[in-house]
Amino acid sequence: MTRLVVFSRMLLLGRTVARIAGCCGIRAEVTGDLDELRRSVLDHCPHLVLVGPEVLDETLQIVNGLDDVQLLLWSSDDITPLLATLHEARVSHLFGLRYPDAPPRPWELVAVLHRLVSRKAPSPADYLSWGAQQFGRTPASVGDRDAIVAEVEGFCATLVGERAASTLANVAHELLMNAMYDAPVDEKGRPLFAHDRTAPIDLDPAQRPRFVCGCDGSRLLLSVEDPFGRLRREHVFGGLARALSSGTMDSSRGGAGLGLMVIYRATTMMFFDVLPGVRTRATVIVELDVPQRELRTLPRSIHFFREEP
């Protein structure tokens, strides 16, 4: 059975996480003492360890060299100062909390833990309530891209208003640009279209991404999957760290770096699921009950999954 150690000085909070983990078939242990955390990790070598930023440095020392232990982080504060550390420490999962001492969102925690245990990638619809309204498109050209962006804007306008809908249309545009221009490569791995993101293109059927937009009234989802599987975690965490520290979009390395800050600032959660050489799926979530003024400071969730081919 998968084992999880949760570090929380608020035991009620830790027990809430343990209960949710138990629903995923994971045996969870809760501790609020660093020495106990150290003993539990070193003596029993759990599969997963979930901590907050206040003990991140100490936990990194504890798990150093333990390749079978995966570190998860939660935070209710601005995650910008953490991104560079997470990039270097190879932490691939960050739960942004809605308020101090809040547990991770139960559905998000279940989705991540189930994905880590089952090693099966969810479909975009799995992030929404059953029966949610959604549509899918498979673009091949610039015209197709623009039609999808316009469709997203119209779909969102009735849900969040025209201003927010315009922002989400920009997010859809960036996701599609990454999938249509930056992802495609030839048989030797050379980029086909990234050198000129303004040029017209006509993707072959095997090159076309799959785009999905959906909403269940609580969460709005935008997702795109390309058939190349070239995204790496350093594109995500490194690109965000550079973009947020400089306050500008990072276009130096292409891929997810271009416009990543636009996507980050407009959404509350980002999920990346990569099977190298086969697929990259980028899924972003907007929680509709989060006021725009709070969205500016709300800690984001970022989850990066990589399967072995």
MOWO-V616747 format. One record per residue. N is the residue number from 1. RES is the residue in one small letter. SS is DSSP state (H for helix, E for strand, - for the rest). PHI is phi in whole degrees, 0 to 359 (NA if undefined). OMEGA is omega in whole degrees, -180 to 180 (NA if undefined). Layout:
N:RES:SS:PHI:OMEGA  N:RES:SS:PHI:OMEGA
This chain:
1:m:-:NA:177  2:t:-:296:-180  3:r:E:245:179  4:l:E:233:172  5:v:E:250:-179  6:v:E:250:174  7:f:E:260:177  8:s:-:206:177  9:r:-:282:172  10:m:-:259:-172  11:l:H:296:178  12:l:H:298:177  13:l:H:297:179  14:g:H:298:-180  15:r:H:292:175  16:t:H:298:178  17:v:H:297:-180  18:a:H:298:179  19:r:H:296:179  20:i:H:295:179  21:a:H:298:179  22:g:H:299:178  23:c:-:289:177  24:c:-:258:-179  25:g:-:76:-178  26:i:-:248:176  27:r:E:272:-174  28:a:E:247:175  29:e:E:240:-177  30:v:E:244:176  31:t:E:216:175  32:g:-:242:-177  33:d:-:237:-177  34:l:H:296:179  35:d:H:295:176  36:e:H:294:177  37:l:H:300:-180  38:r:H:299:-179  39:r:H:296:-179  40:s:H:297:-179  41:v:H:288:-175  42:l:H:286:-177  43:d:H:275:-173  44:h:H:243:176  45:c:-:47:179  46:p:-:294:179  47:h:-:281:-174  48:l:E:227:175  49:v:E:228:-179  50:l:E:244:-177  51:v:E:221:174  52:g:E:260:-177  53:p:H:295:-178  54:e:H:293:178  55:v:H:237:-177  56:l:H:298:-177  57:d:H:299:-180  58:e:H:296:-179  59:t:H:291:177  60:l:H:300:177  61:q:H:294:-179  62:i:H:295:-175  63:v:H:271:-180  64:n:-:302:180  65:g:-:87:179  66:l:-:265:-173  67:d:-:293:-178  68:d:-:274:-180  69:v:-:261:179  70:q:E:257:-177  71:l:E:265:176  72:l:E:245:-177  73:l:E:233:171  74:w:E:233:-178  75:s:E:204:174  76:s:-:255:-179  77:d:-:250:177  78:d:-:306:-176  79:i:-:271:-177  80:t:H:307:180  81:p:H:294:-177  82:l:H:274:-168  83:l:H:298:179  84:a:H:297:178  85:t:H:295:180  86:l:H:296:178  87:h:H:299:-178  88:e:H:288:-176  89:a:H:275:178  90:r:-:62:171  91:v:-:273:-171  92:s:-:253:-177  93:h:E:223:179  94:l:E:231:176  95:f:E:265:173  96:g:E:278:-176  97:l:-:266:-176  98:r:-:290:180  99:y:-:201:-178  100:p:-:304:178  101:d:-:68:174  102:a:-:280:172  103:p:-:285:171  104:p:-:303:177  105:r:-:303:-176  106:p:H:305:-178  107:w:H:294:179  108:e:H:291:179  109:l:H:297:178  110:v:H:298:-179  111:a:H:300:-178  112:v:H:288:-179  113:l:H:296:179  114:h:H:297:179  115:r:H:296:-179  116:l:H:291:-178  117:v:H:280:-175  118:s:H:279:-176  119:r:-:60:177  120:k:-:247:-178  121:a:-:287:177  122:p:-:285:169  123:s:-:274:178  124:p:H:305:-178  125:a:H:296:-179  126:d:H:293:179  127:y:H:276:-179  128:l:-:244:176  129:s:-:294:-179  130:w:-:301:178  131:g:-:86:-178  132:a:-:297:178  133:q:E:287:179  134:q:E:202:174  135:f:E:217:-180  136:g:E:234:180  137:r:E:220:179  138:t:-:233:-174  139:p:-:282:177  140:a:-:237:-172  141:s:E:221:176  142:v:H:298:178  143:g:H:298:177  144:d:H:298:179  145:r:H:302:-177  146:d:H:295:179  147:a:H:293:179  148:i:H:293:180  149:v:H:300:178  150:a:H:295:179  151:e:H:295:177  152:v:H:298:-179  153:e:H:298:179  154:g:H:294:179  155:f:H:297:-176  156:c:H:282:-176  157:a:H:300:-180  158:t:H:285:-176  159:l:H:262:-172  160:v:H:233:-178  161:g:-:94:-172  162:e:H:293:-178  163:r:H:295:179  164:a:H:294:179  165:a:H:297:177  166:s:H:296:177  167:t:H:297:-179  168:l:H:291:174  169:a:H:296:176  170:n:H:295:177  171:v:H:297:178  172:a:H:300:179  173:h:H:299:-180  174:e:H:295:179  175:l:H:299:180  176:l:H:291:178  177:m:H:298:178  178:n:H:297:-177  179:a:H:283:-174  180:m:H:267:-176  181:y:H:253:-174  182:d:H:273:-175  183:a:-:285:-172  184:p:-:296:176  185:v:E:225:176  186:d:-:275:-176  187:e:-:294:178  188:k:-:260:178  189:g:-:82:-179  190:r:-:269:-180  191:p:E:303:-178  192:l:-:268:-171  193:f:-:230:-173  194:a:-:294:-177  195:h:-:290:-180  196:d:-:213:-177  197:r:-:278:177  198:t:-:255:-176  199:a:-:285:174  200:p:-:293:179  201:i:-:226:175  202:d:E:220:-174  203:l:-:286:172  204:d:-:293:180  205:p:H:308:-178  206:a:H:285:-179  207:q:H:260:-169  208:r:-:282:176  209:p:-:278:174  210:r:E:245:-178  211:f:E:250:179  212:v:E:227:173  213:c:E:231:-179  214:g:E:204:180  215:c:E:205:177  216:d:-:247:-179  217:g:-:94:177  218:s:-:246:-180  219:r:E:235:175  220:l:E:251:-172  221:l:E:238:169  222:l:E:232:-176  223:s:E:216:175  224:v:E:221:180  225:e:E:235:175  226:d:E:255:-176  227:p:-:265:-176  228:f:-:241:175  229:g:-:63:-176  230:r:-:254:-178  231:l:-:290:177  232:r:-:239:-176  233:r:H:298:178  234:e:H:292:174  235:h:H:297:-176  236:v:H:282:-175  237:f:H:289:178  238:g:H:292:179  239:g:H:296:178  240:l:H:293:-180  241:a:H:300:180  242:r:H:291:-177  243:a:H:293:-176  244:l:H:285:178  245:s:H:284:-179  246:s:H:265:-178  247:g:-:78:-180  248:t:-:228:177  249:m:-:289:-179  250:d:-:262:179  251:s:-:251:-173  252:s:-:287:-174  253:r:-:236:177  254:g:-:65:177  255:g:H:55:-175  256:a:H:292:-179  257:g:H:295:-176  258:l:-:284:178  259:g:-:78:-178  260:l:H:298:180  261:m:H:293:177  262:v:H:299:179  263:i:H:295:-178  264:y:H:299:-175  265:r:H:289:-176  266:a:H:266:-173  267:t:-:233:179  268:t:-:252:-180  269:m:E:217:178  270:m:E:227:178  271:f:E:241:177  272:f:E:236:-177  273:d:E:230:-172  274:v:E:236:166  275:l:E:245:-170  276:p:-:308:179  277:g:-:79:-176  278:v:-:239:-178  279:r:E:199:163  280:t:E:232:175  281:r:E:243:176  282:a:E:250:-178  283:t:E:234:178  284:v:E:239:-178  285:i:E:239:171  286:v:E:243:176  287:e:E:276:-171  288:l:-:285:179  289:d:-:269:177  290:v:-:268:178  291:p:-:299:-178  292:q:H:302:-179  293:r:H:293:178  294:e:H:280:-178  295:l:H:298:-178  296:r:-:295:-176  297:t:-:245:-178  298:l:-:293:177  299:p:-:298:180  300:r:-:274:170  301:s:E:261:178  302:i:E:226:-179  303:h:E:229:180  304:f:E:238:178  305:f:E:248:175  306:r:E:228:177  307:e:E:268:172  308:e:-:275:-178  309:p:-:293:NA
